Structures are given as C-alpha cells and as structure tokens.
Amino acid sequence: MKDAKLTLKANPHHQSVVSITPTVAVGADDLLIVGGPCTVENLGQMTTVAQCLVPHGIQALRGGVYKPRTSPYSFQGSGDAGLDILAQIRCHHRVPVVTEVMAIHQIESMLDRVDMLQVGSRNMQNFDLLKALGEIEKPVLLKRGLAATLEEFVMAAEYIVSHGNPGIVLCERGIRSFDNYTRNVLDLGAVVALKQITHLPVIVDPSHAAGKRELVPALAKAAIAAGADGLIVECHPVPDQSISDARQALSLDDMVALVEQLRPIAAAVGRRIPAATTHGAALAA
C-alpha cells in the first residue's frame, strides 16, 4: 500500500474520530451502533423504528432509498420520497440517519436530509463517485467490495480523502466465497488488519455477511471483540414483511436485546456503548 498516503497510520496510536453530528461520532471509546431497515418503505415504518431503537442506545438509523438490486425487476427504492421520510425522522426524533448513494447526481439532494452517505459494496470502485464524495463535507461510510482486497479497499478510501473529505468510515460486510450457506463470509481478520494499517474507523455489517438473522447476533459480538468501532445492523418492525433482505433482518426487540448483550463485551475490550438517549442533541445543519 505504498501509494496510500493519507489513510495509513502515521504511528501505532494514530486513530481518527469521524463526527456524524456534534454529539455522535465513531472511532473513539464509544462504539457506534446503527440500526434500521434495508429499505425505507413509509413514514409509519420509520417512525416505529425510531421510537423503538432511539431510546435504547442506537445512535443512528439506516434506511435505503436507492437500492442496487441484482435484478432490474426488483424494488429499486423509494427515491426522493424516501429522503423526505428520513429528513422527517432525523428532525422529529433527533437522530442521525445513514443512506446509500449510488450516483453523483443523487449527492446534492441528500446533503440537507441525511447525516452520512453510504457507498455500497458494488460501488466501492466507482472512482468518479468517490471523487465527488471527496468534495463534500458529509461523512462517508465506505463498504468493502464483495471481492476486494484490503489494498483495493484502502485505496478506494484514499480516493475520497485525497479529494478533500477526511470523514471516512470503513465497513467490512463480508466477501464472496465458494460456500453458499451464509450470504458472504465475514472477514474479521480484515477488521483486525485494517485497524493496524489505517487510522480510519472500521465498523462491521453482520447482516449482509450472514444473510440469516439467527447468525447476526453472534457475528456482531465477535466483531466488537475483534476491535471493530461499531456495527450497522438491519432490523425491521415485521422482518418477514420487509420489502428487501427480509431473511437477514432482526426484529426491533431482538435489535434492542443485542445492544444490551454487547455492553459487557464492549467493556471487556475497553469500549462502551453510550447509555440511551445521550446523543439526542442538536444535529448538524
């Protein structure tokens, strides 16, 4: 990784902290827990999610409005209407929201309505998109490509940072394997390596790695034990009725239970999950 100049650690103690809002950050002692559905379906759904999760220590909500689907005939997301829903949720419930950006032309419409832009696995090497995200002041959640090496992953982050945006959070979400029992293979070795190679925060998506909800809690616990700076987990009010990725979504009750189960693991590795509602202050403009 000799060409990476801005994302590599300058010394063993070099660790960046990325602020999502003035009161929510990732990379320090507090772990970041992001929860929510794969897809924003309607305001009622997202209101239920916020009312259930925010009081229990989940610091940010996720929800897709533009969906990269394998089949062109699958639901592609609610688009601009979904962004309006996210904007209402972040305002009324005073919680930051994260959503995926797929194209340069979508960026401008997101800037005033979401707090973090996610680059999905399929777009990890969409270099024009990465350059454009380097020119904004919003933090970016960069997911590892489904067959990307660590060098390719780090260099994708380098594209964003080198164009002016240092607020990058890396996300290990599983890589493709010959075994189809799980959706992907969660590479916890990559989490450990990335924490040694780069100063950027590293979080884990156990939902896309597992593809099966019953595997998610154990993988989430292992990720925190391995040194991840946080998690992004799919959950839904009625998982089996989710428009997309229903099989891997936790129920909201199970999501809340998972957070409580993570607290002693976080403490054991010198981290903590903030107490409920400690983050509900002013959001970034």
C-alpha positions as CSV (number, residue, x, y, z in Angstrom):
1,M,0.0,0.0,0.0
2,K,2.9,2.3,-0.7
3,D,0.7,4.6,-2.7
4,A,-1.7,5.3,0.2
5,K,-0.5,8.5,1.8
6,L,-3.5,9.9,3.7
7,T,-5.3,6.8,5.1
8,L,-2.4,4.8,6.6
9,K,-1.4,5.1,10.2
10,A,1.5,7.5,11.0
11,N,2.1,5.7,14.3
12,P,0.5,2.9,16.3
13,H,-1.6,5.4,18.3
14,H,-2.9,7.3,15.2
15,Q,-6.7,7.0,15.2
16,S,-9.2,9.3,13.5
17,V,-12.5,10.1,15.1
18,V,-15.2,10.8,12.5
19,S,-18.1,13.1,13.6
20,I,-21.5,12.3,12.2
21,T,-23.3,15.0,14.2
22,P,-22.0,17.3,17.0
23,T,-22.9,14.5,19.5
24,V,-22.4,11.3,17.6
25,A,-19.0,10.1,16.4
26,V,-17.1,6.9,15.6
27,G,-13.5,5.9,16.3
28,A,-13.2,7.0,20.0
29,D,-14.1,4.9,23.1
30,D,-17.8,4.9,22.3
31,L,-18.9,2.3,19.8
32,L,-21.3,3.4,17.0
33,I,-24.4,1.3,16.7
34,V,-26.5,1.9,13.6
35,G,-29.8,0.1,13.1
36,G,-32.8,0.1,10.8
37,P,-34.4,-1.5,7.7
38,C,-32.8,-2.3,4.4
39,T,-35.4,-0.1,2.7
40,V,-37.4,3.0,3.7
41,E,-40.9,1.8,3.0
42,N,-43.1,4.6,4.5
43,L,-43.2,7.1,7.3
44,G,-45.1,4.8,9.7
45,Q,-42.4,2.1,9.4
46,M,-39.5,4.5,10.1
47,T,-41.4,6.2,12.9
48,T,-41.9,2.8,14.6
49,V,-38.2,2.0,14.1
50,A,-37.1,5.4,15.6
51,Q,-39.5,5.1,18.6
52,C,-38.2,1.6,19.4
53,L,-34.5,2.0,18.8
54,V,-33.5,5.5,19.8
55,P,-34.4,5.2,23.5
56,H,-32.3,2.1,23.8
57,G,-28.8,3.4,22.8
58,I,-28.9,3.0,19.0
59,Q,-27.1,6.2,18.0
60,A,-28.1,6.3,14.3
61,L,-30.7,4.9,11.9
62,R,-30.1,3.4,8.5
63,G,-32.6,3.1,5.6
64,G,-32.1,2.7,1.9
65,V,-33.9,4.9,-0.6
66,Y,-31.8,4.0,-3.7
67,K,-31.3,0.2,-3.9
68,P,-28.7,-1.5,-6.1
69,R,-30.5,-4.8,-6.8
70,T,-29.2,-7.8,-8.8
71,S,-32.4,-8.0,-10.8
72,P,-33.7,-4.9,-12.6
73,Y,-37.2,-6.1,-11.8
74,S,-36.7,-5.9,-8.0
75,F,-37.8,-2.9,-6.0
76,Q,-35.3,-0.1,-6.6
77,G,-36.1,2.1,-3.6
78,S,-38.5,5.0,-2.8
79,G,-36.0,7.7,-4.1
80,D,-36.7,11.3,-3.2
81,A,-39.9,10.4,-1.2
82,G,-37.7,8.2,0.9
83,L,-35.3,11.0,1.5
84,D,-38.1,13.2,2.7
85,I,-39.1,10.5,5.2
86,L,-35.5,10.3,6.5
87,A,-35.4,14.0,6.9
88,Q,-38.6,14.0,9.0
89,I,-37.2,11.2,11.2
90,R,-33.9,12.9,11.9
91,C,-35.7,16.1,12.7
92,H,-38.6,14.7,14.9
93,H,-36.5,12.1,16.7
94,R,-33.2,14.0,16.8
95,V,-31.2,11.1,15.5
96,P,-28.7,11.0,12.6
97,V,-29.6,8.9,9.5
98,V,-27.5,7.0,7.0
99,T,-28.4,6.1,3.5
100,E,-26.7,4.8,0.4
101,V,-25.7,7.0,-2.5
102,M,-25.4,5.3,-5.9
103,A,-24.7,8.1,-8.4
104,I,-23.1,11.6,-8.4
105,H,-26.4,13.3,-9.3
106,Q,-28.0,11.9,-6.0
107,I,-25.5,13.6,-3.7
108,E,-26.9,17.2,-3.8
109,S,-30.4,16.1,-2.8
110,M,-29.0,14.1,0.2
111,L,-26.8,16.8,1.7
112,D,-29.6,18.6,3.7
113,R,-31.6,15.5,4.5
114,V,-29.1,12.8,5.8
115,D,-26.1,12.8,8.1
116,M,-23.9,10.1,6.5
117,L,-23.7,8.9,2.9
118,Q,-23.0,5.2,2.4
119,V,-21.1,3.7,-0.6
120,G,-22.3,0.2,-1.1
121,S,-20.2,-2.8,-2.0
122,R,-21.0,-2.6,-5.7
123,N,-19.8,1.0,-5.9
124,M,-16.6,0.7,-3.9
125,Q,-14.5,1.2,-7.1
126,N,-16.9,3.7,-8.7
127,F,-14.0,6.2,-8.9
128,D,-16.0,9.2,-10.2
129,L,-18.5,8.8,-7.3
130,L,-15.6,8.5,-4.8
131,K,-14.0,11.7,-6.2
132,A,-17.3,13.5,-5.9
133,L,-17.8,12.4,-2.3
134,G,-14.3,13.8,-1.6
135,E,-15.6,17.2,-2.4
136,I,-18.4,17.3,0.2
137,E,-18.3,17.8,4.0
138,K,-20.5,14.9,5.0
139,P,-19.0,11.7,6.4
140,V,-18.9,8.7,4.1
141,L,-19.5,5.1,5.1
142,L,-17.4,3.0,2.6
143,K,-18.3,-0.7,2.3
144,R,-15.8,-3.2,1.1
145,G,-16.4,-4.7,-2.3
146,L,-17.6,-8.2,-2.3
147,A,-14.3,-9.5,-3.8
148,A,-12.0,-6.6,-2.9
149,T,-8.5,-7.0,-1.4
150,L,-7.6,-4.9,1.6
151,E,-5.3,-2.8,-0.6
152,E,-8.2,-2.1,-3.1
153,F,-10.4,-1.2,-0.1
154,V,-7.9,1.2,1.4
155,M,-7.1,2.8,-1.9
156,A,-10.9,3.4,-2.5
157,A,-10.9,5.4,0.8
158,E,-7.7,7.2,-0.4
159,Y,-9.7,8.5,-3.4
160,I,-12.2,10.2,-1.1
161,V,-9.6,11.6,1.3
162,S,-7.3,12.8,-1.4
163,H,-10.1,14.9,-2.8
164,G,-10.7,16.7,0.4
165,N,-13.0,14.7,2.6
166,P,-11.3,13.1,5.6
167,G,-14.5,11.8,7.2
168,I,-14.4,8.2,6.1
169,V,-15.6,5.1,8.0
170,L,-14.7,1.7,6.6
171,C,-17.2,-1.1,6.7
172,E,-16.4,-4.9,6.5
173,R,-19.6,-6.5,5.2
174,G,-18.4,-10.0,4.1
175,I,-16.7,-11.2,1.0
176,R,-17.9,-13.7,-1.6
177,S,-16.9,-17.4,-1.1
178,F,-17.5,-20.8,-2.6
179,D,-19.7,-21.7,0.3
180,N,-23.4,-20.6,0.0
181,Y,-24.6,-21.4,3.5
182,T,-24.0,-17.8,4.5
183,R,-24.6,-14.9,2.1
184,N,-21.0,-13.9,2.4
185,V,-18.0,-14.7,4.7
186,L,-17.4,-12.1,7.4
187,D,-13.7,-11.4,7.3
188,L,-12.9,-10.4,10.9
189,G,-9.2,-10.8,10.1
190,A,-9.7,-7.8,7.8
191,V,-11.1,-5.8,10.7
192,V,-8.0,-6.5,12.8
193,A,-5.7,-5.8,9.9
194,L,-7.4,-2.5,8.9
195,K,-7.2,-1.3,12.5
196,Q,-3.4,-1.8,12.2
197,I,-3.0,-0.5,8.7
198,T,-5.2,2.6,8.7
199,H,-6.2,5.3,11.2
200,L,-9.8,5.3,9.8
201,P,-12.7,3.9,12.0
202,V,-13.8,0.4,11.0
203,I,-17.3,-0.9,11.6
204,V,-18.9,-4.2,10.6
205,D,-22.2,-5.2,8.9
206,P,-23.0,-8.7,10.2
207,S,-26.4,-8.7,8.4
208,H,-25.1,-8.8,4.8
209,A,-22.3,-11.1,5.9
210,A,-24.7,-13.7,7.4
211,G,-27.8,-13.4,5.3
212,K,-29.6,-15.2,8.1
213,R,-30.9,-13.4,11.1
214,E,-30.1,-16.2,13.5
215,L,-26.4,-15.7,12.8
216,V,-26.3,-12.0,13.1
217,P,-26.0,-11.6,17.0
218,A,-23.0,-13.9,17.3
219,L,-21.2,-12.3,14.4
220,A,-21.9,-8.8,15.9
221,K,-20.5,-9.9,19.2
222,A,-17.4,-11.3,17.5
223,A,-16.9,-8.1,15.6
224,I,-16.8,-6.0,18.7
225,A,-14.5,-8.5,20.4
226,A,-12.2,-8.2,17.4
227,G,-11.9,-4.5,17.8
228,A,-14.5,-3.0,15.4
229,D,-15.5,0.6,16.2
230,G,-19.2,-0.2,15.7
231,L,-21.9,-2.1,13.8
232,I,-24.6,-1.4,11.2
233,V,-27.4,-3.9,11.6
234,E,-30.6,-4.5,9.6
235,C,-33.8,-4.6,11.6
236,H,-37.5,-4.2,10.8
237,P,-40.8,-3.9,12.6
238,V,-42.0,-7.1,10.9
239,P,-38.9,-8.7,9.4
240,D,-40.7,-11.3,7.3
241,Q,-42.7,-8.5,5.6
242,S,-39.6,-6.4,4.7
243,I,-39.6,-5.4,1.0
244,S,-36.0,-6.4,0.7
245,D,-33.5,-8.6,2.6
246,A,-36.2,-9.9,4.9
247,R,-34.3,-13.1,5.7
248,Q,-31.4,-11.2,7.4
249,A,-33.4,-8.6,9.3
250,L,-33.7,-8.7,13.1
251,S,-36.9,-7.8,14.8
252,L,-36.8,-4.5,16.7
253,D,-37.0,-6.3,20.0
254,D,-34.1,-8.5,19.0
255,M,-32.1,-5.5,18.0
256,V,-32.6,-3.9,21.4
257,A,-31.7,-7.1,23.1
258,L,-28.5,-7.4,21.0
259,V,-27.3,-3.9,22.1
260,E,-27.7,-4.9,25.8
261,Q,-25.8,-8.2,25.1
262,L,-23.0,-6.2,23.5
263,R,-22.4,-3.9,26.5
264,P,-20.3,-6.3,28.6
265,I,-18.3,-7.3,25.5
266,A,-17.6,-3.7,24.8
267,A,-16.4,-3.1,28.3
268,A,-14.2,-6.2,28.1
269,V,-12.2,-4.6,25.2
270,G,-12.1,-1.2,26.7
271,R,-15.0,0.3,24.8
272,R,-18.6,1.3,25.7
273,I,-22.0,1.7,24.2
274,P,-23.5,5.1,25.2
275,A,-26.4,5.0,27.5
276,A,-29.8,5.5,26.0
277,T,-30.8,9.0,24.7
278,T,-27.4,10.5,25.5
279,H,-26.9,11.5,21.9
280,G,-30.2,13.4,21.2
281,A,-28.8,16.9,21.0
282,A,-28.6,19.2,18.0
283,L,-28.0,17.7,14.6
284,A,-25.5,19.1,12.2
285,A,-27.0,21.6,9.8
